Amino acid sequence: MKNEYLRHTLATIDYRFQKSIKYRNSDFGDYSLGKESRSPKEIITHMYFVLSSTTIYIQEERIQKEEPRKLDFELEIERFNLEMKNLDKALSENELDMNYSKRLLQGPLSDILTHIGQISMLSRLNNNPIEWEDFSSSTVRIEKNEQ
């Protein structure tokens, strides 16, 4: 399997993301702590931009500079989920060398994990804490995009 470790990391990101938004209420997307902090919707828009930029770079070796248009919260979630699948497909089709893989892990993938932590914290502060779980024992599955 091409890029198995990166694809497992992406599957882990997906698992954690789904947990972070599972118990959302209708106003959670706009929940803000003020002081110019991002809302969950704004965080997901940024996470989508990071993922789509990574996908474009892998597929076309082009830097994406155009910021995505902002959507409502549910559509942001859908767009992010779709881009997760697009990136997984790109990883399944393009063999990346170890140095390139390390850069993806330390850059965009770690950035997204950090932002999922922010969403999880905002969920707790919005009275919807994430249930405890031993994440190292969770069932995390890689998308089946193999040809």
C-alpha positions as CSV (number, residue, x, y, z in Angstrom):
1,M,0.0,0.0,0.0
2,K,1.4,3.4,-1.0
3,N,2.0,5.9,1.8
4,E,0.5,3.6,4.4
5,Y,1.7,5.6,7.4
6,L,0.5,8.9,6.0
7,R,-2.8,7.3,5.1
8,H,-3.2,5.9,8.6
9,T,-2.4,9.4,10.0
10,L,-5.1,10.8,7.8
11,A,-7.6,8.1,9.0
12,T,-6.6,9.1,12.5
13,I,-7.3,12.7,11.7
14,D,-10.7,11.8,10.3
15,Y,-11.6,9.7,13.4
16,R,-10.6,12.5,15.8
17,F,-12.4,15.1,13.7
18,Q,-15.7,13.1,13.7
19,K,-15.4,12.8,17.5
20,S,-14.8,16.5,17.9
21,I,-18.0,17.5,16.1
22,K,-20.2,14.5,17.2
23,Y,-22.2,16.3,19.9
24,R,-22.5,19.7,18.3
25,N,-25.6,21.8,18.8
26,S,-27.1,24.1,16.3
27,D,-25.1,27.2,17.3
28,F,-21.8,25.5,17.8
29,G,-20.3,26.5,14.4
30,D,-20.4,30.1,15.4
31,Y,-19.3,29.6,19.1
32,S,-16.5,32.0,19.9
33,L,-14.4,32.9,22.9
34,G,-14.1,36.4,21.5
35,K,-10.8,38.2,21.4
36,E,-10.5,37.4,17.7
37,S,-10.4,33.7,18.3
38,R,-11.7,31.5,15.5
39,S,-15.1,29.8,15.7
40,P,-15.4,26.1,14.9
41,K,-16.7,27.0,11.5
42,E,-13.7,29.2,10.8
43,I,-11.3,26.5,12.1
44,I,-12.8,24.0,9.7
45,T,-12.6,26.4,6.8
46,H,-8.9,26.7,7.6
47,M,-8.5,23.0,7.9
48,Y,-10.1,22.5,4.6
49,F,-7.8,25.0,3.0
50,V,-4.8,23.2,4.5
51,L,-6.0,19.8,3.2
52,S,-7.0,21.1,-0.3
53,S,-3.6,22.9,-0.6
54,T,-1.8,19.6,0.3
55,T,-3.9,17.6,-2.2
56,I,-3.2,20.1,-5.0
57,Y,0.5,20.2,-4.2
58,I,0.8,16.4,-4.3
59,Q,-1.2,16.1,-7.5
60,E,0.1,19.2,-9.4
61,E,3.1,20.5,-7.5
62,R,1.3,23.9,-7.4
63,I,0.9,26.1,-4.4
64,Q,-2.8,27.1,-3.8
65,K,-3.1,30.7,-2.8
66,E,-6.8,31.4,-3.2
67,E,-8.7,31.2,0.1
68,P,-11.8,29.1,0.0
69,R,-15.2,30.7,0.2
70,K,-16.8,30.4,3.6
71,L,-19.8,28.1,4.0
72,D,-22.3,27.4,6.7
73,F,-21.2,25.0,9.4
74,E,-22.7,21.8,8.1
75,L,-21.5,22.5,4.6
76,E,-18.0,23.2,6.0
77,I,-18.0,19.8,7.6
78,E,-19.2,18.1,4.4
79,R,-16.5,19.9,2.4
80,F,-13.8,19.0,4.9
81,N,-14.9,15.3,4.8
82,L,-14.8,15.2,1.0
83,E,-11.4,16.8,1.0
84,M,-10.2,14.1,3.4
85,K,-11.2,11.5,0.8
86,N,-9.5,13.5,-2.0
87,L,-6.3,13.6,-0.1
88,D,-6.4,10.0,0.8
89,K,-7.0,9.2,-2.9
90,A,-4.0,11.4,-3.9
91,L,-1.8,9.5,-1.3
92,S,-3.0,6.2,-2.6
93,E,-2.0,7.1,-6.2
94,N,1.3,8.9,-5.6
95,E,4.3,7.3,-3.9
96,L,6.0,9.9,-1.7
97,D,9.6,9.6,-0.5
98,M,10.4,9.7,3.2
99,N,11.5,13.3,3.4
100,Y,8.4,14.5,1.6
101,S,6.3,12.4,4.0
102,K,8.0,13.8,7.0
103,R,7.3,17.3,5.8
104,L,3.6,16.5,5.4
105,L,3.4,15.1,8.9
106,Q,5.2,17.9,10.6
107,G,3.4,20.6,8.5
108,P,-0.2,20.3,7.3
109,L,-1.2,17.0,9.1
110,S,0.1,18.2,12.5
111,D,-1.6,21.6,12.0
112,I,-4.9,19.9,11.4
113,L,-4.5,17.7,14.5
114,T,-3.9,20.9,16.5
115,H,-7.0,22.5,15.2
116,I,-9.1,19.4,16.0
117,G,-7.9,19.9,19.5
118,Q,-9.1,23.4,19.4
119,I,-12.5,22.3,18.2
120,S,-12.6,19.6,21.0
121,M,-11.8,22.3,23.6
122,L,-14.5,24.6,22.2
123,S,-17.0,21.7,22.4
124,R,-16.2,21.2,26.0
125,L,-16.5,24.9,26.8
126,N,-19.9,24.8,24.9
127,N,-21.1,22.1,27.4
128,N,-20.6,19.2,25.0
129,P,-17.4,17.4,26.1
130,I,-16.1,14.5,24.1
131,E,-16.5,11.2,25.8
132,W,-13.3,9.6,27.2
133,E,-11.7,7.0,25.0
134,D,-8.4,5.2,24.7
135,F,-7.6,6.5,21.2
136,S,-4.6,4.1,20.8
137,S,-7.2,1.3,20.8
138,S,-9.7,2.9,18.5
139,T,-10.6,1.3,15.3
140,V,-9.1,3.5,12.6
141,R,-9.6,2.5,9.0
142,I,-7.8,3.7,5.9
143,E,-10.1,4.5,2.9
144,K,-10.0,1.9,0.2
145,N,-8.9,4.0,-2.8
146,E,-6.5,1.4,-4.1
147,Q,-6.9,0.8,-7.9
